[in-house]
């Protein structure tokens, strides 16, 4: 017997295959990572540049750590241009001087731009005792501290700025403009976004309604599909195959064709603006009956015949023997039904009045949230994460049954 050895070429093919799969996985998962990251950010952090997947907030420290000069319980922390370390803002009403260095001839430059201006505190400069004429007035020449040392210049105007205290050495102070300073950021996930959308944006009520509708639809589809599938698979009656083909053919009818007659039926039953209109019409699905019938057909008839000889009734055979054997198909059907009911938007949008927010389901509330909170992107993504989490968990828990269903579908 010859044994085929794996050579370098086979190894390279496997490495390339796994690398491609990892790349595809990253591309697929990236939108979910962005959604979760955005849902944990503050409204200001979303628009910071460069963007970051890690949620960040402006760093603050207790005011008592820097003397509490502002009277606020917490003060923001900044990084000042030309200065090392971080600095706490303690006073946002300090008079500052805007100075311009003199050129080599001891005069003001011919053209002055924002890059030429130096903003420091009035008490940080030292008069030289000299003056020059600026706009027809004698102006004192002062020594201005800079990052590289000192330069001589004159003050062209006065502005209001802020006073900062060094966190490394509280005895050091500096004055500057807040607009020219960079806020210090720290990693911080804002979990309050979820409580804001659930409690403050009526998403909690919609979540409860969606859970109720989904459970009703899934339970109804599973029960009716099991009973219908068993009847078409095991019971013999006249016209069975014809009736099954007609029932299965209803799958090809687009839902948009059924919207108007279904809407009129809901009005006749007085079910408009009622959650029951989202449950009862969707408890009967031809696809589920077809799925269960095909699975029941694949179960050996000898098992059922043995149970009949032992005196078991059809009902007992169905629920005690057939249903436990059909767990993979039931799990698949329940998962498909869950995803459909959980994400259904069009029919709830038609049958539920826009003013009846107490009967909203998640897709309707998310659409309303996206329209009213278009500036609060973090809240929109928080609502989307809340809506995505249950389907993802259901699929993860049910994937084992998907594998069993796929494997058993190829057995004879």
Secondary structure as UniProt FT lines:
FT   HELIX           8..39
FT   TURN            43..44
FT   HELIX           45..47
FT   STRAND          56..58
FT   STRAND          60..62
FT   HELIX           63..66
FT   TURN            69..70
FT   STRAND          74..79
FT   TURN            81..82
FT   STRAND          87..101
FT   TURN            104..105
FT   HELIX           114..116
FT   STRAND          117..121
FT   HELIX           122..124
FT   STRAND          126..134
FT   TURN            135..136
FT   STRAND          137..146
FT   TURN            147..148
FT   STRAND          149..166
FT   TURN            170..171
FT   STRAND          173..176
FT   HELIX           178..180
FT   STRAND          182..183
FT   STRAND          185..187
FT   HELIX           192..195
FT   HELIX           196..200
FT   HELIX           203..234
FT   TURN            238..239
FT   HELIX           240..249
FT   HELIX           250..252
FT   HELIX           255..268
FT   TURN            269..270
FT   TURN            272..273
FT   HELIX           275..278
FT   HELIX           280..282
FT   HELIX           286..297
FT   HELIX           301..309
FT   TURN            310..311
FT   HELIX           314..317
FT   HELIX           318..322
FT   HELIX           323..325
FT   HELIX           327..343
FT   HELIX           346..351
FT   TURN            354..355
FT   HELIX           357..359
FT   HELIX           362..372
FT   HELIX           377..408
FT   TURN            409..410
//
